[in-house]
Amino acid sequence: MKEKGESNLTNHMHLKAPQAMIFDMDGTLFETDTLLIGVHERIFATLREEKLYMEPTPPVEKLLGCLGMLLHDIWNQVMPDSSKAARDRADELMLQYELEGLEAGEGSLYPHVEATLKTLKAQGMKLFVASNGLEHYVKGVAQHKGIKPLFDGLYSAGEYETATKVDLVARLLKDHAIESAWMIGDRSSDVEAGKGNGLAVVGCAYAVYGRKEELAGADALISDFRELLTLSNGETASDSSEESNR
């Protein structure tokens, strides 16, 4: 186990500062379980009330473990014995209950996300989100958590109807004429999206939803969001201002 303050950065000496940083949302910027645990219970309570799914509620860990997948694939994993009507209704309920929760102030960003993004933005870094989530959810998180103005673009599979995150990131890069970028995320889909577009990949090892082996192809791992500053300009997390620690 590492001592407090010891960096978990690995294989990063060759990373060149990029023109842009592209972030996944769930498990990277947003600590999704702080919102999703309550949403999960409400979804299955409603499905039972509507007689669409009468099986016991699947463990929320099963849903959290699917974060990063397209929504269609999530429900096939979480309730494989369900009807199409149940899965379609679950899609509707998830978005409804997530937005209601966000409006009520539920859910949290990971520590130091907002301050670090502000620092990167002030340094001239272009910032984007690329998520396999629904459009209104991705934009809702950014809006309600106060970070939407920091981004040059919020891209979601729900809005652009892309089949893979590789395709979504490719569209983002083309739309904004980005020549060099880092893909930053916690799941294998993020590694694939980065590598599939010739980008360096920074894996977020602080997230708990995926398996560690999913980040095996990343060029660097971070255990604290502030370590992005270390990678981009040599500043260490311990050098961050007192404001950044809040």
KADAJO-V505348 format. One record per residue. RES is the residue in one letter. PSI is psi in radians with two decimals (* if undefined). NEAR is the number of other ideal C-beta (glycine too) atoms within 10 Angstrom. Layout:
BEGIN
res = (RES & RES)
psi = (PSI & PSI)
near = (NEAR & NEAR)
END
This chain:
BEGIN
res = (M & K & E & K & G & E & S & N & L & T & N & H & M & H & L & K & A & P & Q & A & M & I & F & D & M & D & G & T & L & F & E & T & D & T & L & L & I & G & V & H & E & R & I & F & A & T & L & R & E & E & K & L & Y & M & E & P & T & P & P & V & E & K & L & L & G & C & L & G & M & L & L & H & D & I & W & N & Q & V & M & P & D & S & S & K & A & A & R & D & R & A & D & E & L & M & L & Q & Y & E & L & E & G & L & E & A & G & E & G & S & L & Y & P & H & V & E & A & T & L & K & T & L & K & A & Q & G & M & K & L & F & V & A & S & N & G & L & E & H & Y & V & K & G & V & A & Q & H & K & G & I & K & P & L & F & D & G & L & Y & S & A & G & E & Y & E & T & A & T & K & V & D & L & V & A & R & L & L & K & D & H & A & I & E & S & A & W & M & I & G & D & R & S & S & D & V & E & A & G & K & G & N & G & L & A & V & V & G & C & A & Y & A & V & Y & G & R & K & E & E & L & A & G & A & D & A & L & I & S & D & F & R & E & L & L & T & L & S & N & G & E & T & A & S & D & S & S & E & E & S & N & R)
psi = (2.41 & 2.57 & 2.70 & 2.31 & -0.25 & 2.34 & 2.55 & 0.20 & 2.39 & 2.52 & 0.75 & -0.04 & -0.46 & -0.04 & 2.28 & 2.39 & 2.29 & 2.99 & -0.51 & 2.75 & 2.31 & 2.11 & 2.42 & 2.85 & -1.18 & 2.23 & 0.01 & -1.04 & -0.71 & 2.22 & 1.50 & -0.56 & -0.37 & -0.28 & -0.70 & -0.44 & -0.82 & -0.67 & -0.75 & -0.83 & -0.73 & -0.69 & -0.89 & -0.48 & -0.74 & -0.73 & -0.66 & -0.72 & -0.63 & 0.12 & 0.52 & -0.43 & 1.93 & 0.09 & 2.85 & 2.64 & 2.18 & 2.66 & 2.42 & -0.46 & -0.53 & -0.72 & -0.79 & -0.61 & -0.27 & -0.05 & 2.41 & -0.34 & 2.85 & 2.62 & -0.70 & -0.75 & -0.54 & -0.88 & -0.54 & -0.54 & -0.74 & -0.73 & 1.28 & -0.35 & 0.20 & 2.88 & 2.86 & -0.64 & -0.70 & -0.72 & -0.69 & -0.73 & -0.66 & -0.65 & -0.87 & -0.79 & -0.67 & -0.85 & -0.78 & -0.85 & -0.56 & -0.81 & -0.67 & -0.72 & -0.76 & -0.74 & -0.50 & 0.02 & 0.16 & 2.75 & 2.59 & 2.55 & 2.76 & 2.73 & 2.40 & 0.08 & -0.93 & -0.83 & -0.69 & -0.73 & -0.70 & -0.71 & -0.81 & -0.73 & -0.75 & -0.47 & -0.03 & 0.14 & 2.35 & 2.32 & 2.38 & 2.78 & 2.40 & 1.94 & 2.59 & 0.09 & -3.14 & 2.61 & -0.90 & -0.51 & -0.89 & -0.82 & -0.56 & -0.74 & -0.86 & -0.70 & -0.91 & -0.42 & 0.09 & 0.29 & -0.02 & -0.74 & -0.25 & -0.24 & 2.51 & -0.25 & 2.47 & 1.84 & 2.33 & 2.60 & -0.56 & -0.63 & -0.75 & -0.08 & 0.74 & 2.58 & -0.49 & 2.84 & -0.44 & -0.80 & -0.69 & -0.81 & -0.64 & -0.72 & -0.76 & -0.85 & -0.74 & -0.77 & -0.62 & 0.16 & 0.79 & 2.18 & -0.47 & 2.35 & 2.79 & 2.40 & 2.20 & 2.08 & -3.08 & -0.02 & 2.90 & -0.54 & -0.52 & -0.72 & -0.80 & -0.70 & -0.70 & -0.95 & -0.60 & -0.27 & 0.25 & 0.46 & 2.70 & 2.59 & 2.26 & 2.09 & 2.38 & 1.69 & -0.13 & -0.33 & 2.61 & 0.03 & -0.60 & -3.11 & 2.54 & -0.60 & -0.29 & -0.43 & 0.23 & -0.50 & 0.05 & 2.63 & -0.39 & 2.65 & 2.43 & 2.50 & -0.01 & 2.31 & -0.53 & -0.29 & -0.24 & -0.55 & -0.63 & -0.77 & -0.62 & -0.54 & 0.20 & -0.08 & 2.42 & 2.77 & -0.65 & -0.30 & -0.15 & 2.66 & 2.88 & -0.58 & -0.67 & -0.35 & -0.09 & *)
near = (4 & 8 & 5 & 5 & 9 & 9 & 16 & 13 & 20 & 13 & 10 & 17 & 8 & 8 & 16 & 8 & 12 & 20 & 14 & 20 & 22 & 30 & 26 & 26 & 23 & 25 & 23 & 27 & 26 & 29 & 20 & 24 & 20 & 14 & 22 & 24 & 14 & 18 & 22 & 22 & 13 & 16 & 24 & 22 & 12 & 17 & 22 & 14 & 8 & 12 & 8 & 18 & 22 & 9 & 12 & 8 & 17 & 16 & 11 & 17 & 13 & 14 & 25 & 20 & 17 & 19 & 25 & 26 & 19 & 19 & 19 & 11 & 12 & 22 & 22 & 14 & 13 & 23 & 20 & 9 & 7 & 20 & 11 & 8 & 12 & 20 & 20 & 14 & 19 & 22 & 17 & 11 & 19 & 22 & 19 & 15 & 20 & 25 & 18 & 13 & 19 & 19 & 11 & 11 & 9 & 17 & 21 & 14 & 20 & 19 & 15 & 20 & 21 & 18 & 18 & 22 & 21 & 16 & 21 & 18 & 17 & 9 & 12 & 7 & 21 & 17 & 19 & 22 & 28 & 32 & 31 & 26 & 29 & 20 & 17 & 17 & 22 & 23 & 21 & 20 & 26 & 21 & 15 & 18 & 17 & 10 & 22 & 14 & 9 & 17 & 18 & 15 & 15 & 22 & 23 & 21 & 23 & 20 & 16 & 14 & 10 & 20 & 9 & 15 & 30 & 17 & 16 & 24 & 25 & 17 & 14 & 24 & 20 & 10 & 13 & 16 & 7 & 20 & 9 & 13 & 24 & 24 & 30 & 29 & 32 & 24 & 26 & 19 & 24 & 32 & 22 & 19 & 26 & 27 & 16 & 15 & 20 & 10 & 22 & 20 & 22 & 31 & 28 & 26 & 20 & 18 & 22 & 12 & 20 & 23 & 10 & 9 & 8 & 20 & 22 & 11 & 14 & 26 & 20 & 24 & 21 & 23 & 14 & 22 & 24 & 21 & 25 & 26 & 21 & 20 & 22 & 20 & 12 & 9 & 18 & 13 & 21 & 11 & 11 & 18 & 10 & 6 & 9 & 18 & 12 & 9)
END
